[in-house]
Structure formats: structure tokens, C-alpha cells
């Protein structure tokens, strides 16, 4: 029985070099086999990380029979094409968020994956950190009472005068796709519920025609409210809070605890006082080990494509519609 998954990297992106390649090398059930790039010579990266093979095209990498799974860190607008190409070549796929540019694209991608019996996972690495499981445990315990609201923020400063793919509309740029998708995913995941409507306002860059800041209000069937903010023009923040009738939980490093040496922090505030709890994990390594195990055992123990990919994109679709129409939009 196969005990390890051989990985290939489809693109010489910074996130691959900073996080995913090191995570694969740390994982107990994964091995980095190859990297392919069409715009840059991948040999330098291969040498830097001791990767055995370097291909000058994505197609060559996908034809390698020894590669089981690939990681796709390409611009958002290219996800659909290369997920489908990878699936047709029988490769399992870890694809950077957002999975695509619309829920219809995601449905088409997943259909091809299912037809070719390959697994697909959208790379929301944050969810593999145990701090979020601990939040859900506290909510179920009733310690903060009945949940009434959740707020999430993911912001940072981006040079909007530069030539960054995040500012390119044709490549799927904008703060909502880049970091707002985390906020929406976390709200749905922590509340274990789906919003029925959303209303968004945004600051759109006139030159690049991408959203620099988006603020949204999501309404749920049980009258719980949730707000989120994504931005390229605000002081860095990656946090969420859950507010109940008896207290609240604040998670100050919700999405990037890796910048705190993997240490996640929970601040629980009730009438009894305030306490801090800490959870530690390398969320990128945990993501690779989870997906590799899912391939090896032919199981997906925690993640549902239907729930965490299609439905997340449906909310994002509604957010963009709300921005365009300047009104609340129901989520089908």
C-alpha cells in the first residue's frame, strides 16, 4: 500500500516557495517531486529546495506519471483551466483560494474532478489550525450563551501603484477574492450555517477597477448577523470575534498564526472575567498532511467540496452582485 504522496507544484509563485514547498518537506506523508513554470525558469527554485525535477511547462509536469497530486498557486483567473487540465491527467488537486471566479466555474471544475476520480481541495490553510476547533467547542459548551453576531476582518496594506496581480481585474484581483474569501469561509465554518442574504459596500479603484476595500453584512435564517471587512488599504488585521448573550470570543490571529510561530490565541470574555487560551500548529503542514491522507485512504474526513467550495463561492457571487446593484442580495 502506498504510504506517501508525490507532489508537483504548478507555478513558481511566492506562496509556494514561502509556505507550501516547506510544508510538503515537513509532512510525514508527502514528498516534493517536481516544479513546473511557464514564465520563469523553475530550475533555480528546484535547486534551492532540492526538488528532483524542474519542468519548463505545466503540461510537462502534468504528464509525469510519478506525480500523485499538484498544488496550484496561479492567478485566480487561471484556476479553472489548470484544475481541469490536472484532473484530466488524473492528478489530485490542492488549489489556492478562491477556487475560481464564480460558483458556476467551481461546479464545472468539480464535475471534471469527480468524473476523473481525483480529489480537490481549496487551500484555506487556516482551517487546519486547532484554534478554530476550540472556538466551536466553547460555543457548543454554552459558555458565551446564544450566539448573536460574528465579525471578521482580513486587511493589509498593498502598494496600489505597483504592478501586482491582485490589482489586475483580468486575473481575478481585488480584496474580496484575495482575503475577503477567508472571512466568509470562517463565518460559515464557525457558525455552521449558511447566510440567506448579504449586503456589501466597497471602495473600487477607478484605474484598475478592482475592489480595494469591501465591507459586508451577512444575515442568517436564525437572525444571527455577521460582518466582514477585506482591504488592501488598512492596517494589517486577521481576526474574528463571536459575540453571544453571555460573552464573546476574540481570535486575534485567525488566519495567519504562522506569523506568530504557529501560536493561535483565544480571548474568552464573560462576566466571570477574561481568560486566554493558546493552540499551536503549523497550519500549512497540517493541510498537506490532511490532503495527502485523504488521497492515501480515499477519504475526505472533514471537508466537503459542496459546503466549503461551491457555497463559499455562491456567497462571493452575491457579494459582487450587491456591490454592483447597491442592494441586499439573497443567496440561493
SERO-4910 file (N, C-alpha, C, O; in steps of 0.05 Angstrom, whole numbers):
BEGIN
 pado doro    nc1    nc2    nc3   cac1   cac2   cac3    cc1    cc2    cc3    oc1    oc2    oc3
  Unk    A     17    -24      0      0      0      0     17     25      0     37     27     15
  Unk    A     10     44    -17     25     69    -19     24     84      8      2     87     19
  Unk    A     47     94     17     48    107     43     54    137     41     54    152     61
  Unk    A     60    147     17     69    174     14     58    185    -13     56    171    -33
  Unk    A     51    211    -13     41    224    -37     63    241    -50     76    257    -36
  Unk    A     68    237    -76     88    253    -90     74    278   -102     54    276   -116
  Unk    A     85    301    -95     73    327   -102     88    341   -124    113    338   -127
  Unk    A     73    355   -141     85    374   -160     73    401   -156     50    404   -147
  Unk    A     88    422   -162     80    450   -159     76    462   -186     94    463   -203
  Unk    A     52    472   -191     45    483   -218     48    514   -216     28    528   -213
  Unk    A     72    523   -219     77    552   -218     98    559   -197     99    547   -176
  Unk    A    114    579   -203    136    587   -186    128    611   -169    144    630   -166
  Unk    A    105    610   -156     94    632   -141    108    634   -113    119    615   -103
  Unk    A    106    659   -103    119    664    -77    107    647    -54    122    638    -37
  Unk    A     81    643    -54     68    628    -33     77    599    -33     79    586    -13
  Unk    A     83    589    -57     93    562    -59    121    559    -46    126    540    -31
  Unk    A    138    579    -51    165    578    -40    166    585    -10    182    573      5
  Unk    A    148    603     -2    149    611     26    135    591     45    143    587     68
  Unk    A    114    578     34     97    562     52     93    533     44     97    515     60
  Unk    A     85    529     19     75    502     11     98    482      7     97    460     17
  Unk    A    119    490     -7    142    472    -11    154    464     16    158    440     21
  Unk    A    160    483     34    170    475     61    150    458     76    158    440     90
  Unk    A    124    462     72    104    446     86    104    417     76    102    398     92
  Unk    A    107    414     50    109    387     38    133    373     49    132    349     55
  Unk    A    155    387     51    180    375     60    179    368     90    194    350     99
  Unk    A    162    381    105    159    375    134    139    352    138    140    338    158
  Unk    A    120    349    120     98    330    123    109    301    123    127    294    108
  Unk    A     97    284    140    106    256    143     96    239    120    107    217    116
  Unk    A     76    247    106     64    230     85     65    243     57     49    237     40
  Unk    A     84    262     54     85    276     28    114    279     19    133    280     36
  Unk    A    118    281     -7    145    284    -18    142    304    -42    125    301    -59
  Unk    A    161    323    -43    161    342    -66    177    330    -89    201    325    -86
  Unk    A    163    326   -112    176    312   -134    184    331   -157    205    326   -169
  Unk    A    168    352   -162    174    368   -185    161    396   -183    142    400   -168
  Unk    A    172    414   -198    160    441   -201    160    448   -231    179    442   -245
  Unk    A    139    461   -240    137    469   -268    130    499   -269    114    508   -254
  Unk    A    142    513   -288    136    541   -292    137    548   -321    155    538   -336
  Unk    A    120    566   -330    119    574   -359    131    601   -363    139    608   -385
  Unk    A    133    618   -342    143    645   -345    171    648   -333    186    666   -341
  Unk    A    178    631   -315    205    633   -302    218    606   -305    206    585   -307
  Unk    A    244    606   -305    259    581   -305    257    568   -277    266    580   -258
  Unk    A    244    545   -275    240    533   -249    265    519   -237    264    511   -214
  Unk    A    286    518   -252    310    503   -243    322    516   -218    332    502   -200
  Unk    A    321    543   -216    332    556   -193    317    549   -167    329    543   -146
  Unk    A    290    548   -169    274    540   -146    279    511   -139    280    504   -116
  Unk    A    281    494   -160    286    466   -156    312    462   -141    314    445   -123
  Unk    A    332    477   -149    358    474   -136    357    485   -107    369    473    -89
  Unk    A    343    507   -103    341    519    -77    328    500    -57    336    499    -33
  Unk    A    308    485    -65    293    468    -47    299    438    -51    285    421    -40
  Unk    A    319    432    -67    327    404    -72    304    388    -84    299    365    -75
  Unk    A    289    400   -103    267    386   -116    279    371   -140    293    383   -156
  Unk    A    273    345   -143    287    329   -163    282    338   -192    301    336   -208
  Unk    A    258    347   -199    252    353   -227    242    381   -230    228    392   -213
  Unk    A    250    394   -253    241    420   -260    231    420   -289    246    412   -307
  Unk    A    206    428   -293    195    428   -320    190    456   -329    184    474   -314
  Unk    A    194    460   -356    191    487   -367    162    493   -376    156    514   -388
  Unk    A    144    474   -370    116    479   -377     98    464   -357    107    444   -346
  Unk    A     74    473   -354     55    460   -336     47    433   -348     43    413   -334
  Unk    A     45    432   -375     36    407   -388     56    385   -383     48    362   -379
  Unk    A     82    391   -384    102    371   -379    100    359   -351    102    335   -347
  Unk    A     95    376   -332     92    367   -304     68    349   -301     69    328   -288
  Unk    A     46    357   -314     21    341   -311     24    314   -325      9    295   -318
  Unk    A     42    311   -344     46    285   -357     64    266   -342     67    243   -349
  Unk    A     76    276   -320     95    260   -304     78    238   -289     62    245   -272
  Unk    A     82    213   -295     66    192   -283     72    187   -254     57    173   -240
  Unk    A     94    198   -244    102    193   -216     91    214   -197     94    212   -172
  Unk    A     77    234   -207     65    255   -190     36    247   -184     20    242   -203
  Unk    A     29    247   -158      2    240   -150    -16    264   -147    -40    264   -154
  Unk    A     -5    286   -136    -20    310   -130     -5    335   -138     19    335   -138
  Unk    A    -20    355   -144     -7    381   -151    -20    403   -134    -42    402   -125
  Unk    A     -3    424   -131    -12    448   -117    -12    470   -138      7    474   -153
  Unk    A    -35    485   -140    -38    506   -159    -39    534   -145    -59    540   -133
  Unk    A    -18    550   -148    -17    577   -136    -19    598   -158    -10    621   -153
  Unk    A    -31    592   -180    -32    610   -203    -52    633   -198    -68    631   -179
  Unk    A    -51    654   -214    -72    675   -212   -100    664   -213   -105    644   -226
  Unk    A   -118    677   -199   -146    666   -196   -159    659   -222   -174    640   -224
  Unk    A   -154    675   -242   -167    672   -268   -158    646   -283   -171    638   -302
  Unk    A   -136    635   -274   -125    611   -287   -132    585   -272   -126    563   -282
  Unk    A   -145    587   -249   -151    564   -233   -168    544   -248   -162    520   -249
  Unk    A   -190    553   -261   -208    535   -274   -194    519   -296   -196    494   -297
  Unk    A   -179    532   -313   -165    518   -335   -147    497   -325   -147    474   -335
  Unk    A   -130    503   -305   -109    484   -297   -119    463   -277   -108    441   -275
  Unk    A   -141    469   -263   -154    448   -247   -165    427   -266   -162    403   -261
  Unk    A   -178    436   -287   -190    417   -306   -168    401   -320   -171    376   -324
  Unk    A   -147    414   -328   -124    400   -342   -112    380   -323   -105    357   -331
  Unk    A   -109    387   -298    -97    369   -278   -115    345   -274   -105    322   -272
  Unk    A   -141    350   -271   -160    328   -267   -160    309   -291   -161    284   -287
  Unk    A   -159    319   -315   -158    303   -339   -133    285   -340   -132    264   -352
  Unk    A   -112    295   -326    -87    279   -324    -85    263   -298    -64    253   -291
  Unk    A   -109    260   -285   -111    243   -262    -94    251   -238    -84    235   -223
  Unk    A    -91    278   -235    -76    288   -212    -96    299   -191   -115    313   -198
  Unk    A    -91    292   -166   -107    305   -144    -97    334   -141    -74    340   -147
  Unk    A   -115    351   -132   -110    380   -135   -115    395   -109   -137    394    -97
  Unk    A    -94    409    -99    -97    429    -78    -94    456    -93    -73    463   -103
  Unk    A   -116    471    -93   -117    496   -108   -119    520    -89   -135    520    -71
  Unk    A   -103    541    -94   -105    565    -78   -133    577    -79   -148    574    -98
  Unk    A   -140    590    -57   -165    605    -55   -163    631    -71   -141    641    -75
  Unk    A   -185    642    -81   -210    628    -84   -208    607   -105   -192    609   -124
  Unk    A   -225    586   -103   -223    563   -122   -225    572   -151   -212    561   -168
  Unk    A   -242    592   -155   -247    602   -183   -259    630   -180   -257    643   -159
  Unk    A   -270    640   -202   -281    667   -203   -311    667   -199   -323    689   -197
  Unk    A   -324    644   -198   -353    642   -194   -360    614   -185   -345    595   -189
  Unk    A   -384    611   -174   -393    585   -166   -399    567   -190   -395    542   -188
  Unk    A   -406    578   -213   -410    562   -237   -384    550   -246   -383    527   -255
  Unk    A   -362    566   -245   -336    555   -252   -329    532   -233   -318    511   -242
  Unk    A   -334    535   -208   -327    515   -188   -343    489   -194   -332    467   -193
  Unk    A   -368    492   -200   -385    468   -206   -373    453   -230   -373    428   -230
  Unk    A   -365    468   -251   -353    455   -274   -327    441   -267   -322    418   -276
  Unk    A   -310    454   -251   -285    442   -243   -289    416   -227   -276    396   -232
  Unk    A   -307    418   -208   -312    394   -191   -324    372   -206   -320    348   -201
  Unk    A   -340    378   -226   -352    358   -243   -331    342   -258   -332    317   -259
  Unk    A   -311    356   -268   -289    342   -282   -272    326   -262   -263    304   -268
  Unk    A   -268    337   -239   -253    322   -218   -267    296   -211   -255    275   -209
  Unk    A   -293    298   -207   -309    274   -200   -309    254   -222   -306    230   -217
  Unk    A   -311    263   -247   -311    245   -270   -284    230   -272   -284    207   -281
  Unk    A   -263    243   -264   -236    231   -266   -227    219   -239   -204    211   -237
  Unk    A   -245    219   -220   -239    206   -194   -214    218   -180   -198    203   -170
  Unk    A   -212    244   -181   -190    257   -167   -202    276   -145   -224    286   -148
  Unk    A   -187    279   -124   -196    296   -102   -187    325   -107   -167    331   -119
  Unk    A   -204    343    -97   -199    372    -99   -202    385    -72   -221    379    -57
  Unk    A   -184    402    -65   -186    417    -40   -178    446    -45   -157    452    -56
  Unk    A   -195    464    -36   -189    493    -37   -171    499    -13   -176    491      9
  Unk    A   -149    514    -18   -127    516      2   -133    538     23   -118    558     24
  Unk    A   -154    534     38   -158    551     62   -143    539     85   -154    525    102
  Unk    A   -117    544     85    -99    531    105   -106    537    133   -101    521    151
  Unk    A   -119    561    138   -125    570    166   -141    549    181   -139    546    205
  Unk    A   -159    535    166   -179    517    179   -166    493    192   -178    479    207
  Unk    A   -140    488    186   -126    465    197   -112    472    223    -98    455    235
  Unk    A   -115    497    232   -104    504    258   -125    498    280   -149    504    277
  Unk    A   -117    485    302   -136    475    322   -150    497    338   -169    492    352
  Unk    A   -142    523    335   -156    544    350   -185    546    342   -202    553    358
  Unk    A   -191    539    317   -219    542    307   -237    519    318   -260    523    324
  Unk    A   -225    496    321   -239    473    333   -245    480    362   -267    474    372
  Unk    A   -226    493    375   -230    501    403   -252    522    406   -268    521    425
  Unk    A   -254    541    386   -276    560    387   -303    546    385   -321    553    400
  Unk    A   -305    527    367   -330    513    364   -337    497    390   -361    495    397
  Unk    A   -317    486    403   -322    472    429   -333    491    449   -352    484    464
  Unk    A   -322    515    451   -332    534    471   -361    543    464   -377    545    482
  Unk    A   -366    546    439   -393    554    430   -413    532    438   -435    538    448
  Unk    A   -406    507    433   -424    485    440   -428    482    470   -448    472    479
  Unk    A   -408    490    486   -410    488    515   -430    507    527   -439    504    549
  Unk    A   -437    528    511   -456    548    521   -443    570    538   -458    586    550
  Unk    A   -417    570    540   -404    589    558   -410    618    551   -412    635    569
  Unk    A   -412    625    525   -417    653    518   -447    656    511   -454    677    500
  Unk    A   -463    636    517   -492    639    512   -500    634    484   -486    621    468
  Unk    A   -523    645    476   -533    643    449   -518    662    431   -516    686    436
  Unk    A   -507    652    409   -491    668    390   -510    687    375   -531    679    365
  Unk    A   -502    713    375   -519    733    362   -504    747    338   -517    756    320
  Unk    A   -478    747    339   -463    761    318   -434    750    316   -423    741    336
  Unk    A   -424    752    291   -396    746    286   -385    767    268   -397    775    248
  Unk    A   -361    776    274   -347    796    258   -320    786    250   -306    775    266
  Unk    A   -312    790    225   -286    781    215   -273    802    198   -286    816    182
  Unk    A   -246    805    201   -231    824    186   -205    812    176   -191    799    191
  Unk    A   -199    817    151   -173    809    140   -164    832    122   -175    836    100
  Unk    A   -144    847    131   -135    871    117   -105    872    117    -92    861    135
  Unk    A    -94    887     98    -65    893     98    -61    916     78    -79    923     63
  Unk    A    -37    928     79    -30    950     61    -16    939     36      4    925     38
  Unk    A    -27    946     13    -16    938    -12     -9    963    -28    -24    982    -29
  Unk    A     14    963    -41     22    986    -58      4    986    -82      8    971   -101
  Unk    A    -16   1004    -82    -35   1004   -104    -25   1018   -129    -39   1020   -149
  Unk    A      0   1028   -127     12   1040   -151     30   1019   -166     39   1025   -188
  Unk    A     33    996   -154     51    976   -166     37    958   -186     12    960   -190
  Unk    A     52    941   -198     42    922   -218     38    895   -205     53    876   -209
  Unk    A     17    893   -189     11    869   -173    -13    855   -185    -33    868   -193
  Unk    A    -11    828   -187    -34    813   -198    -59    817   -182    -81    814   -193
  Unk    A    -57    825   -157    -81    829   -140    -96    854   -149   -118    859   -140
  Unk    A    -83    870   -166    -96    895   -175   -105    892   -204   -114    911   -217
  Unk    A   -102    868   -216   -109    863   -243   -137    850   -245   -140    827   -237
  Unk    A   -156    865   -255   -183    854   -257   -185    829   -275   -200    810   -268
  Unk    A   -169    828   -296   -170    805   -314   -159    780   -302   -164    758   -311
  Unk    A   -143    783   -281   -131    760   -267   -146    752   -242   -138    735   -227
  Unk    A   -169    766   -237   -185    759   -213   -175    774   -189   -174    762   -167
  Unk    A   -167    799   -192   -157    815   -170   -178    826   -152   -202    822   -157
  Unk    A   -170    840   -131   -188    852   -112   -187    840    -85   -179    816    -82
  Unk    A   -194    855    -64   -191    846    -37   -211    825    -29   -205    808    -12
  Unk    A   -235    825    -42   -255    805    -35   -246    777    -43   -248    758    -27
  Unk    A   -235    774    -67   -224    748    -76   -200    741    -59   -196    718    -52
  Unk    A   -183    761    -53   -157    755    -41   -159    748    -11   -148    727     -3
  Unk    A   -173    764      4   -175    759     33   -203    759     44   -208    747     65
  Unk    A   -222    771     30   -250    770     39   -261    742     39   -278    735     55
  Unk    A   -250    725     21   -259    697     19   -254    683     45   -269    665     53
  Unk    A   -232    690     59   -225    678     85   -247    685    106   -257    668    121
  Unk    A   -254    710    107   -274    720    126   -300    705    122   -313    696    142
  Unk    A   -309    703     97   -334    690     91   -333    660     99   -352    649    110
  Unk    A   -311    647     92   -307    619     98   -308    614    128   -320    595    138
  Unk    A   -294    632    143   -293    628    172   -320    632    185   -328    617    203
  Unk    A   -335    652    176   -362    657    187   -380    633    183   -393    624    202
  Unk    A   -380    622    159   -396    599    153   -387    575    169   -404    559    179
  Unk    A   -361    572    171   -350    548    185   -355    549    215   -363    529    227
  Unk    A   -350    572    227   -353    574    256   -382    573    264   -389    560    283
  Unk    A   -399    587    249   -428    587    256   -442    562    247   -464    556    255
  Unk    A   -428    546    229   -440    521    219   -468    526    207   -487    512    212
  Unk    A   -469    548    191   -494    556    179   -488    571    153   -466    580    149
  Unk    A   -509    574    137   -506    588    111   -522    614    112   -546    614    120
  Unk    A   -511    636    103   -525    661    102   -548    660     81   -546    647     61
  Unk    A   -569    676     87   -591    677     68   -590    702     51   -603    704     30
  Unk    A   -575    723     60   -572    747     45   -546    761     52   -535    757     74
  Unk    A   -537    780     35   -513    795     41   -517    823     28   -529    826      7
  Unk    A   -505    842     42   -505    870     32   -476    880     34   -465    879     56
  Unk    A   -465    890     13   -437    899     12   -435    928      2   -450    937    -15
  Unk    A   -415    942     13   -406    967      2   -376    965     -2   -362    951     12
  Unk    A   -366    980    -22   -337    977    -27   -324   1002    -38   -338   1021    -47
  Unk    A   -298   1003    -36   -282   1024    -48   -269   1012    -73   -251    995    -71
  Unk    A   -278   1020    -97   -267   1009   -122   -246   1028   -133   -251   1051   -137
  Unk    A   -223   1017   -139   -202   1032   -152   -210   1038   -181   -214   1020   -197
  Unk    A   -211   1064   -187   -221   1072   -214   -202   1063   -236   -211   1057   -258
  Unk    A   -177   1064   -231   -158   1057   -252   -157   1027   -258   -158   1019   -281
  Unk    A   -156   1011   -237   -154    982   -241   -181    968   -241   -183    945   -249
  Unk    A   -202    982   -231   -229    971   -230   -230    945   -213   -245    927   -219
  Unk    A   -215    945   -191   -217    924   -171   -224    936   -144   -219    959   -139
  Unk    A   -236    919   -127   -244    929   -101   -219    930    -82   -205    910    -79
  Unk    A   -214    953    -71   -193    957    -52   -202    951    -24   -186    941     -7
  Unk    A   -227    957    -18   -239    951      8   -268    942      4   -282    954    -12
  Unk    A   -276    922     18   -304    913     18   -313    909     46   -299    896     62
  Unk    A   -336    919     53   -349    913     78   -376    901     73   -392    910     56
  Unk    A   -382    879     87   -406    864     82   -421    857    107   -409    854    128
  Unk    A   -448    855    105   -465    846    126   -480    821    116   -494    822     96
  Unk    A   -477    799    131   -490    774    124   -512    768    144   -508    771    168
  Unk    A   -535    760    134   -557    753    151   -563    723    149   -563    712    127
  Unk    A   -568    711    172   -574    683    173   -603    678    181   -617    696    192
  Unk    A   -613    654    176   -641    647    180   -649    651    209   -672    659    214
  Unk    A   -631    646    228   -638    648    256   -634    677    267   -632    681    291
  Unk    A   -632    696    248   -628    724    255   -601    731    266   -597    753    277
  Unk    A   -582    713    265   -555    719    272   -544    737    250   -549    733    226
  Unk    A   -528    757    257   -516    775    238   -485    770    238   -474    762    258
  Unk    A   -473    775    215   -444    773    213   -434    795    195   -447    802    175
  Unk    A   -412    807    202   -400    827    186   -371    819    178   -358    804    192
  Unk    A   -362    829    155   -334    824    148   -323    849    134   -337    864    121
  Unk    A   -296    851    136   -282    872    122   -257    860    109   -241    846    122
  Unk    A   -254    865     83   -229    858     69   -217    884     57   -232    901     48
  Unk    A   -191    886     58   -180    911     48   -150    909     41   -135    894     54
  Unk    A   -142    924     21   -114    928     13   -104    955     24    -80    961     19
  Unk    A   -120    970     38   -112    997     46   -117   1003     75   -122   1026     83
  Unk    A   -115    982     92   -118    986    120    -95    972    135    -82    954    125
  Unk    A    -91    981    160    -71    969    177    -76    939    179    -99    930    181
  Unk    A    -55    922    178    -59    893    177    -75    882    201    -70    889    224
  Unk    A    -94    865    194   -110    852    215   -121    826    203   -129    825    180
  Unk    A   -121    805    219   -133    780    210   -146    767    235   -134    750    249
  Unk    A   -170    775    239   -183    768    265   -213    762    261   -225    769    241
  Unk    A   -224    748    280   -253    747    282   -262    746    311   -246    739    329
  Unk    A   -287    753    316   -298    751    343   -326    741    340   -341    746    321
  Unk    A   -334    725    360   -361    713    362   -374    724    387   -363    721    409
  Unk    A   -397    737    384   -410    750    407   -436    736    414   -453    731    397
  Unk    A   -438    729    439   -462    716    449   -476    732    470   -469    754    476
  Unk    A   -497    720    482   -513    734    503   -499    734    530   -506    750    547
  Unk    A   -478    717    533   -464    716    559   -435    724    557   -421    725    577
  Unk    A   -425    728    533   -397    735    530   -388    734    501   -405    733    483
  Unk    A   -362    735    496   -352    734    469   -325    722    468   -311    720    488
  Unk    A   -318    712    444   -291    700    439   -278    717    417   -289    722    396
  Unk    A   -253    725    423   -237    740    403   -214    723    394   -199    712    411
  Unk    A   -210    721    368   -187    705    357   -170    725    341   -177    731    318
  Unk    A   -149    736    353   -134    758    340   -116    750    317   -109    766    300
  Unk    A   -109    724    315    -92    715    293   -106    692    279    -96    670    277
  Unk    A   -130    698    269   -148    677    259   -137    663    234   -139    639    232
  Unk    A   -125    678    216   -118    667    190    -88    663    186    -79    646    171
  Unk    A    -72    679    201    -43    677    197    -28    673    224    -10    688    230
  Unk    A    -35    653    239    -20    647    263      9    639    257     26    639    275
  Unk    A     14    631    232     41    624    224     60    648    228     84    644    231
  Unk    A     49    672    227     66    696    232     72    700    261     87    717    269
  Unk    A     59    683    278     64    684    307     76    657    315     71    647    337
  Unk    A     93    646    298    106    620    303     85    597    307     90    579    322
  Unk    A     62    600    294     41    580    295     24    581    320      7    564    324
  Unk    A     28    601    336     12    604    361    -14    619    356    -14    642    348
  Unk    A    -36    605    360    -62    617    359    -72    624    387    -66    610    406
  Unk    A    -86    646    389    -95    656    415   -125    660    415   -137    670    396
  Unk    A   -138    652    437   -166    657    441   -169    673    466   -158    667    487
  Unk    A   -185    695    464   -192    711    487   -221    707    493   -238    715    477
  Unk    A   -228    695    516   -255    690    523   -263    710    545   -251    710    566
  Unk    A   -284    726    539   -293    747    557   -322    741    566   -340    740    549
  Unk    A   -326    738    592   -352    734    604   -354    751    629   -335    764    636
  Unk    A   -377    750    643   -379    765    667   -361    755    689   -355    769    709
  Unk    A   -352    730    686   -333    718    705   -305    730    701   -288    727    719
  Unk    A   -300    743    679   -273    754    674   -263    747    646   -278    738    628
  Unk    A   -237    750    642   -224    744    616   -203    724    620   -187    725    639
  Unk    A   -202    705    602   -180    685    602   -169    682    574   -183    686    554
  Unk    A   -144    673    572   -131    668    547   -126    638    544   -118    625    563
  Unk    A   -130    628    520   -122    601    514   -104    602    489   -107    620    472
  Unk    A    -86    582    486    -68    582    464    -68    554    451    -69    534    465
  Unk    A    -66    554    425    -64    529    409    -41    533    389    -38    555    378
  Unk    A    -25    512    385     -2    515    367     -3    494    345     -8    471    351
  Unk    A      3    503    321      3    484    298     16    498    274     14    522    271
  Unk    A     29    482    257     38    491    231     15    485    212     13    462    203
  Unk    A     -1    505    206    -26    500    191    -20    492    162    -36    478    150
  Unk    A      2    501    151      8    493    123     16    464    122      8    449    104
  Unk    A     33    455    141     40    426    142     15    409    147     12    388    135
  Unk    A     -2    418    166    -26    403    172    -44    400    148    -57    379    144
  Unk    A    -46    421    132    -62    420    108    -51    399     88    -66    383     77
  Unk    A    -25    398     84    -13    379     66    -17    351     77    -23    333     61
  Unk    A    -13    347    102    -17    320    114    -46    311    112    -51    288    107
  Unk    A    -64    329    116    -93    323    114    -99    313     86   -112    292     82
  Unk    A    -91    329     66    -99    323     39    -85    298     29    -96    281     15
  Unk    A    -59    294     37    -45    270     29    -58    246     41    -60    225     28
  Unk    A    -66    248     66    -80    225     79   -107    219     65   -114    196     62
  Unk    A   -121    241     58   -147    237     44   -143    221     18   -160    205     10
  Unk    A   -120    226      4   -114    212    -21   -107    183    -15   -116    165    -28
  Unk    A    -89    180      5    -79    153     11   -101    134     21   -101    110     15
  Unk    A   -120    145     37   -141    129     48   -167    130     32   -187    117     39
  Unk    A   -167    146     11   -191    151     -6   -214    161     11   -237    152      7
  Unk    A   -208    179     29   -229    191     46   -225    221     48   -202    231     46
  Unk    A   -247    235     52   -246    263     60   -260    265     86   -285    267     87
  Unk    A   -245    266    108   -257    262    134   -271    287    144   -291    285    158
  Unk    A   -262    311    137   -273    335    149   -284    355    128   -302    371    135
  Unk    A   -275    354    104   -280    375     85   -300    365     63   -296    343     52
  Unk    A   -321    381     58   -340    375     37   -337    396     15   -340    420     21
  Unk    A   -332    387     -9   -329    406    -31   -355    422    -34   -354    447    -39
  Unk    A   -377    409    -31   -403    422    -35   -406    445    -15   -414    468    -22
  Unk    A   -399    440     10   -403    460     31   -382    482     30   -389    506     32
  Unk    A   -357    474     28   -336    493     32   -325    506      7   -309    524      8
  Unk    A   -333    497    -16   -323    509    -41   -346    522    -57   -346    546    -61
  Unk    A   -365    506    -65   -387    517    -81   -403    538    -65   -408    560    -75
  Unk    A   -410    532    -40   -426    550    -25   -411    575    -17   -422    597    -16
  Unk    A   -385    573    -12   -369    597     -7   -368    615    -31   -371    640    -28
  Unk    A   -366    603    -55   -366    619    -79   -393    631    -85   -395    653    -96
  Unk    A   -414    618    -77   -441    629    -81   -445    655    -64   -457    674    -73
  Unk    A   -433    655    -40   -434    679    -23   -418    701    -36   -426    724    -37
  Unk    A   -394    694    -47   -377    714    -60   -391    725    -85   -391    749    -90
  Unk    A   -404    708   -100   -420    717   -123   -441    738   -114   -444    759   -127
  Unk    A   -455    732    -93   -475    750    -83   -463    777    -73   -475    798    -76
  Unk    A   -439    775    -62   -425    800    -53   -419    818    -77   -424    842    -75
  Unk    A   -409    807    -98   -403    823   -122   -429    834   -134   -430    857   -143
  Unk    A   -450    818   -134   -476    828   -144   -486    851   -127   -497    871   -138
  Unk    A   -482    849   -101   -491    870    -83   -475    896    -88   -486    918    -87
  Unk    A   -449    893    -92   -432    916    -98   -441    930   -123   -442    955   -124
  Unk    A   -448    915   -144   -456    926   -169   -484    939   -167   -489    961   -178
  Unk    A   -502    926   -154   -530    935   -153   -536    953   -129   -558    965   -127
  Unk    A   -517    955   -110   -520    971    -86   -546    965    -71   -561    982    -63
  Unk    A   -550    939    -66   -573    930    -51   -567    903    -39   -548    889    -46
  Unk    A   -584    895    -20   -581    868     -8   -588    847    -29   -607    850    -45
  Unk    A   -573    825    -28   -578    804    -48   -583    778    -33   -568    770    -15
  Unk    A   -604    764    -41   -610    737    -29   -590    717    -41   -583    718    -64
  Unk    A   -583    698    -24   -564    677    -32   -580    652    -38   -593    641    -20
  Unk    A   -579    642    -62   -594    619    -70   -581    594    -60   -590    572    -64
***
